[in-house]
């Protein structure tokens, strides 16, 4: 196995873990909060805003690390 393949496998497994955690910790409670199917679908759709906020926070954190890398590494 090459190092590149190992990197892809680890990244894929991390992506699956994050998707499962999002579904379990965000979507499932939103789904169980309502009794009507339409309300449940709407709550699940609106949880995508939470996902977008989490992704933006991750991108901002990554950008901050890249920007301040010289200071961090020194």
ABEGO torsion letter per residue (X at the ends): XBAAAAAAAAAAAAAAAAAAAAAAAAAAAAAAABABAAAAAAAAAAAAAAAAAAAAAAAAAAAAAAAAAAAAAX
